[in-house]
Amino acid sequence: MIRTLAAVLLAAFSAAAFAQAPASPPVRIRGTVQSLDGQILTVKARNGETMKVKLADNFVVMGITKAGVDDIASGKFIGTTTVGQRGGSLVAEEVHIFPENMRGTGEGHYDWDLRPDSKMTNANVANVVKMANDRVMSVKYKGGEKQILVTPKTAVVSYTPSSRSELKPGAPVFVNAQRQPDGTLAAPRVNVGLHGQVPPM
């Protein structure tokens, strides 16, 4: 009986440890499309590397279009890459405005790799205060909140549903891929810049 109980507890502990094991870190690909062959997307990354990504059978294409600072409003769910601080607020390099059906995507505040020491904050906009040529956003996410400064230099974009036809050679893309056990890359979604807009994230 004791051995049986010990075995059950060990199995339960092992399962819990496995469930809590961290997934491999995402591989963020910024570059331009070389080709799309079936479900295999080939991207020429900014560093010159050619990368192949296996897209999910039902992969989603989201178009990235230029938006304006006036499109950032209370109640919107946004993502923003920040670098450094000014006057107690994080300074936004870019703000991307999510559509309602993407609310909650990547929620939180964490390290990012756009630039050295950059952070990503995906959160709900509580309010926006105008200060001269700038805006100060108060954003809230599960477990915290931040003040973020949006300046005239901040790139502001929004998402719009798109199609695989936009993944043509030369199209600028951002792909948040995951490394698979066999070393290949996979992704469920591709963000593609439309009308000359390069995904700024």
C-alpha positions as CSV (number, residue, x, y, z in Angstrom):
1,M,0.0,0.0,0.0
2,I,2.8,2.4,0.9
3,R,4.7,1.6,-2.3
4,T,1.5,2.1,-4.3
5,L,0.9,5.5,-2.6
6,A,4.5,6.5,-3.2
7,A,4.3,5.6,-6.8
8,V,1.1,7.6,-7.3
9,L,2.6,10.6,-5.5
10,L,5.8,10.4,-7.6
11,A,3.7,10.1,-10.8
12,A,1.6,13.1,-9.8
13,F,4.8,15.2,-8.9
14,S,6.4,14.3,-12.2
15,A,3.3,15.3,-14.2
16,A,3.1,18.6,-12.3
17,A,6.8,19.3,-12.9
18,F,6.4,18.4,-16.6
19,A,3.3,20.7,-16.9
20,Q,5.3,23.6,-15.3
21,A,8.4,23.1,-17.5
22,P,8.9,26.2,-19.5
23,A,8.3,26.1,-23.2
24,S,11.1,26.9,-25.5
25,P,11.5,30.7,-26.0
26,P,9.8,32.2,-29.0
27,V,11.8,32.9,-32.1
28,R,10.8,36.3,-33.4
29,I,11.4,36.7,-37.1
30,R,11.5,40.1,-38.8
31,G,12.2,40.2,-42.5
32,T,10.6,39.8,-45.9
33,V,8.9,37.0,-47.6
34,Q,10.9,35.0,-50.1
35,S,8.2,32.4,-50.8
36,L,5.1,30.6,-49.5
37,D,5.0,27.0,-50.7
38,G,2.0,25.2,-49.3
39,Q,2.4,25.7,-45.5
40,I,6.1,26.5,-45.6
41,L,6.9,30.2,-45.4
42,T,10.5,31.2,-46.3
43,V,11.6,34.5,-44.9
44,K,14.8,36.5,-45.4
45,A,15.5,37.8,-41.9
46,R,16.9,41.3,-41.3
47,N,20.2,39.7,-40.4
48,G,20.4,38.1,-43.8
49,E,19.5,34.6,-42.6
50,T,17.0,32.6,-44.6
51,M,14.4,31.0,-42.2
52,K,11.7,28.5,-43.0
53,V,8.5,28.4,-40.9
54,K,5.9,25.6,-41.0
55,L,2.5,27.4,-40.7
56,A,-0.5,25.8,-39.1
57,D,-3.1,24.3,-41.4
58,N,-5.5,27.0,-40.3
59,F,-2.9,29.8,-40.0
60,V,-4.1,33.4,-39.7
61,V,-2.7,36.4,-41.6
62,M,-3.1,39.7,-39.9
63,G,-2.3,42.9,-41.9
64,I,-0.4,45.7,-40.2
65,T,-1.6,49.2,-41.3
66,K,-0.6,52.7,-40.3
67,A,-2.7,54.2,-37.6
68,G,-2.6,57.5,-35.6
69,V,-2.1,58.5,-32.0
70,D,-5.8,59.6,-32.0
71,D,-6.8,56.0,-32.6
72,I,-5.4,55.1,-29.1
73,A,-8.3,55.4,-26.7
74,S,-9.5,54.2,-23.4
75,G,-10.7,50.6,-23.5
76,K,-8.5,49.6,-26.4
77,F,-6.2,46.6,-25.9
78,I,-2.8,47.5,-27.2
79,G,0.8,46.2,-27.3
80,T,3.7,48.6,-27.1
81,T,7.5,48.2,-27.2
82,T,9.3,50.6,-24.9
83,V,12.9,51.6,-24.4
84,G,13.9,53.6,-21.4
85,Q,12.0,56.1,-19.4
86,R,11.2,59.8,-19.2
87,G,9.5,61.5,-16.3
88,G,8.6,58.2,-14.8
89,S,6.9,56.9,-17.9
90,L,8.2,54.2,-20.3
91,V,8.9,55.6,-23.7
92,A,7.1,53.9,-26.6
93,E,8.9,52.9,-29.7
94,E,5.7,51.6,-31.2
95,V,2.1,51.0,-30.3
96,H,0.0,48.4,-32.1
97,I,-3.8,48.4,-31.6
98,F,-5.3,45.0,-31.4
99,P,-8.8,44.3,-32.7
100,E,-11.4,43.2,-30.1
101,N,-11.1,39.5,-31.1
102,M,-7.4,39.6,-30.2
103,R,-8.0,41.1,-26.7
104,G,-5.7,39.4,-24.2
105,T,-3.0,38.4,-26.7
106,G,0.3,38.2,-25.0
107,E,-1.0,40.1,-22.0
108,G,1.7,41.3,-19.5
109,H,5.0,43.2,-19.3
110,Y,8.2,41.4,-20.3
111,D,11.5,41.6,-22.0
112,W,11.5,42.1,-25.8
113,D,14.2,41.9,-28.5
114,L,13.4,44.8,-30.8
115,R,16.3,46.8,-29.3
116,P,18.6,46.4,-26.4
117,D,16.8,46.8,-23.1
118,S,13.4,47.0,-24.8
119,K,10.2,45.8,-23.1
120,M,6.8,44.7,-24.4
121,T,3.6,45.6,-22.6
122,N,0.3,44.2,-23.8
123,A,-2.5,45.7,-21.8
124,N,-5.8,47.5,-21.7
125,V,-5.7,51.3,-22.0
126,A,-7.3,52.8,-18.8
127,N,-6.9,56.4,-20.0
128,V,-4.9,58.7,-22.2
129,V,-3.8,62.2,-21.2
130,K,-2.5,64.8,-23.7
131,M,0.7,66.6,-22.8
132,A,1.8,69.1,-25.4
133,N,2.8,67.0,-28.5
134,D,2.9,63.8,-26.4
135,R,0.3,61.4,-24.9
136,V,0.6,59.5,-21.7
137,M,-1.2,56.2,-21.6
138,S,-2.1,54.5,-18.3
139,V,-2.4,50.8,-19.1
140,K,-3.4,47.9,-17.0
141,Y,-2.7,44.2,-17.3
142,K,-3.1,41.2,-15.0
143,G,-0.7,41.8,-12.1
144,G,0.3,45.3,-12.9
145,E,0.0,48.7,-14.6
146,K,2.4,51.1,-16.4
147,Q,2.5,54.7,-17.6
148,I,3.7,54.9,-21.2
149,L,4.7,58.0,-23.1
150,V,3.7,58.1,-26.8
151,T,5.7,60.7,-28.7
152,P,5.6,62.0,-32.3
153,K,8.3,59.5,-33.1
154,T,6.3,56.6,-31.9
155,A,5.0,54.3,-34.7
156,V,1.3,53.5,-34.3
157,V,-0.3,50.7,-36.2
158,S,-3.4,48.6,-36.2
159,Y,-4.3,45.1,-37.2
160,T,-6.7,44.1,-40.0
161,P,-7.7,40.5,-41.1
162,S,-5.9,39.7,-44.3
163,S,-5.2,36.7,-46.6
164,R,-2.4,34.5,-47.6
165,S,-2.3,36.3,-50.9
166,E,-0.5,39.2,-49.1
167,L,2.4,36.8,-48.3
168,K,4.1,37.5,-51.6
169,P,7.8,37.9,-52.2
170,G,9.2,41.1,-50.7
171,A,6.3,41.6,-48.3
172,P,7.5,42.7,-44.8
173,V,6.5,40.3,-42.1
174,F,6.8,39.6,-38.4
175,V,6.4,36.0,-37.2
176,N,6.4,34.9,-33.6
177,A,7.5,31.3,-34.2
178,Q,8.1,28.4,-31.8
179,R,11.1,26.0,-32.0
180,Q,9.8,22.4,-32.3
181,P,11.5,19.3,-30.7
182,D,13.0,18.4,-34.2
183,G,14.5,21.9,-34.5
184,T,12.0,23.2,-37.1
185,L,10.0,26.4,-36.6
186,A,6.2,26.6,-36.5
187,A,3.7,29.4,-36.2
188,P,-0.1,29.8,-36.2
189,R,0.0,33.4,-37.4
190,V,1.8,35.8,-39.7
191,N,1.8,39.6,-39.4
192,V,2.3,41.3,-42.7
193,G,2.8,45.0,-43.5
194,L,0.3,46.5,-45.9
195,H,0.6,49.6,-48.1
196,G,4.3,50.0,-47.4
197,Q,4.0,49.7,-43.6
198,V,6.7,47.5,-42.0
199,P,5.6,45.7,-38.9
200,P,7.4,47.9,-36.2
201,M,7.3,45.3,-33.4
